[in-house]
Amino acid sequence: MNNQLFNDKFKKLFDEYRINLNKKSFLLAVSGGIDSMCMFDLFLKHKINFSVCHCNFNLRGEDSKKDLEFVKKISNSNGINFSYKTMDVKKDSINNKISLQMSARNLRYVWFNELLEKKKIDFLCTAHHLNDNAETVIYNLTKSTGYRGIRGIKVFRDKIFRPLMNFTKKELKNYAKSNNLLWREDSSNDSSKYIRNKIRLNVIPHLEEINPSFERSIMNTSFRFFEFEKFIKFS
């Protein structure tokens, strides 16, 4: 996929959800990984009004500090407003008797909302993509979830917008490499310690053998459930 097609695909979701790129402001949650750096690059190239925020969970020691410094440096070098917060996820996890993943999610979204209000920013953007949605749907199915779990990740909810939900992980990797982007690798992504990683590493590859467009098929199914949910609420 050439850059023009990629750019058109990127702008498509903004058009579908009637979000004006030129009149709205955005807060990008950037971890420093390949997905969020693709998002950062696309916003930069389209000259969109955006700021960057980064959560330091201190779960990977020196690597967590290097992630922070990386995102801070690349934001500053491009004249982008940068905010970060260090969070004690382990303590919060123990106090609330929840998993580290749930604690990290709760803490970061509380902070994101605070930033949106404080800085009067219109939307928060996260770098979720089609593969993330597929993992979420499979994970929820293993938990005997209802239709809301099967619907997957919403592209747009309240002030949260996910502009990369048109892309697969493979497409983002190709974009990053063809545009010589820099990013940080998270070694924990290769560990089968976490359920989502097991799904990503051990389950989805087999499903892709059956259906090479598995991620897009899941997204189409998710969309149907979104429409179903609207119908239920309306009736």
Secondary structure, 3 states (H helix, E strand, C coil): CCHHHHHHHHHHHHHHCCCCCCCCCEEEECCCCHHHHHHHHHHHHCCCCEEEEEEECCCCCHHHHHHHHHHHHHHHHCCCCEEEEECCHHHHHHHHCCCHHHHHHHHHHHHHHHHHHHHCCCEEECCCCHHHHHHHHHHHHHCCCCHHHHCCCCCEECCEECCCCCCCHHHHHHHHHHCCCCCCCCHHHHCCCCHHHHHHHHHHHHHHHHCCCHHHHHHHHHHHHHHHHHHHHHC
